[in-house]
Amino acid sequence: MPTPTKGPRLGGGPAHERLILANLATSLFEHDSITTTEAKAKRLRPLAERLVTFAKRGDLHARRRVMTVVRDKGVVHRLFVEIAPDMAERNGGYTRITKIGARKGDNAPMAVIELVREPVAKKATVKEAEGATKRAAKDDAARRKAAQDESKAAAADTKAAEDADVQDTPVVELPEGAVAATEDGSAPEGHTVKGNADSGKYHVEGSQWYDQTVAEFWFESAEAAEAAGFEPAGGAAKQVEDEA
């Protein structure tokens, strides 16, 4: 004889066990609550909840599946019409088992198994948690917006400062006979004399500060620099004298 997959067998054999559970399920759906032993209540619970799931489905096939267990058509009608709508908001846990002590005589542990038909209500803690989540999301969005605004303002200030620096940079006018320096700082072709606008002096090749001087403009010769009003700087004056 095969043994049941869960718990001890009820009755003398598998068919007897099925009849016992079917009768218990019928009584449960008829009266909403029955008193039986703990062993029977624990074996009845999965069967009763499976039948309630079929009743919530509500179609003809589900009704026929239920009627293979519950033979009383009146009880099946009550299960589909009255009990199933009360369980519509529940995702499980359709029954409740409450232990009530031992039975007199054989000292068997007894329990009450009943249908849980109370309406499902959201707990206050759940509402508070949902409200806290929404508030946190709003605060996070506000912080991100403030950070973006601050970043935009900083970028605008930087751009304004750069524009001001560009505007404040003095424009050096080229004197007569001079050419502007190239972008890489090298001398234009044919121009070897460096000119400095601040000091008003020029530097020729081989002079004392020629290599350290950054040219703002270039001249073709010392004579062109002097014609533009520039004076020789340091060793440049000596070199010019030597050449003369």
LINKAMO-V786360 format. One record per residue. N is the residue number from 1. PHI is phi in whole degrees, 0 to 359 (* if undefined). Layout:
# LINKAMO-V786360
<<N PHI> <N PHI>>
This chain:
# LINKAMO-V786360
<<1 *> <2 294> <3 263> <4 291> <5 286> <6 226> <7 72> <8 285> <9 286> <10 261> <11 83> <12 270> <13 199> <14 300> <15 295> <16 297> <17 298> <18 298> <19 293> <20 299> <21 294> <22 296> <23 294> <24 296> <25 296> <26 299> <27 294> <28 296> <29 287> <30 278> <31 249> <32 71> <33 202> <34 222> <35 250> <36 207> <37 285> <38 299> <39 298> <40 292> <41 297> <42 292> <43 283> <44 283> <45 306> <46 298> <47 293> <48 295> <49 290> <50 294> <51 293> <52 295> <53 298> <54 298> <55 295> <56 295> <57 295> <58 79> <59 272> <60 294> <61 297> <62 296> <63 296> <64 292> <65 296> <66 293> <67 288> <68 288> <69 254> <70 265> <71 275> <72 281> <73 294> <74 295> <75 292> <76 297> <77 298> <78 297> <79 298> <80 280> <81 268> <82 255> <83 281> <84 302> <85 299> <86 290> <87 264> <88 299> <89 273> <90 264> <91 261> <92 155> <93 68> <94 280> <95 235> <96 225> <97 248> <98 236> <99 284> <100 235> <101 107> <102 268> <103 275> <104 290> <105 106> <106 256> <107 61> <108 286> <109 293> <110 251> <111 206> <112 252> <113 251> <114 219> <115 278> <116 266> <117 250> <118 291> <119 295> <120 280> <121 238> <122 291> <123 285> <124 298> <125 296> <126 295> <127 298> <128 297> <129 295> <130 297> <131 296> <132 296> <133 296> <134 296> <135 296> <136 297> <137 295> <138 296> <139 297> <140 296> <141 296> <142 295> <143 295> <144 296> <145 295> <146 296> <147 295> <148 295> <149 298> <150 295> <151 296> <152 296> <153 296> <154 295> <155 296> <156 295> <157 296> <158 297> <159 296> <160 297> <161 295> <162 296> <163 298> <164 294> <165 297> <166 295> <167 290> <168 282> <169 293> <170 291> <171 266> <172 275> <173 278> <174 284> <175 288> <176 296> <177 86> <178 254> <179 235> <180 285> <181 289> <182 286> <183 296> <184 273> <185 87> <186 280> <187 282> <188 296> <189 298> <190 84> <191 239> <192 238> <193 262> <194 269> <195 243> <196 238> <197 287> <198 290> <199 274> <200 71> <201 240> <202 234> <203 232> <204 259> <205 300> <206 89> <207 285> <208 296> <209 247> <210 296> <211 289> <212 276> <213 273> <214 265> <215 283> <216 274> <217 203> <218 235> <219 240> <220 286> <221 206> <222 296> <223 297> <224 294> <225 293> <226 291> <227 295> <228 276> <229 96> <230 264> <231 252> <232 291> <233 253> <234 55> <235 295> <236 295> <237 295> <238 294> <239 295> <240 298> <241 296> <242 295> <243 294> <244 292>>
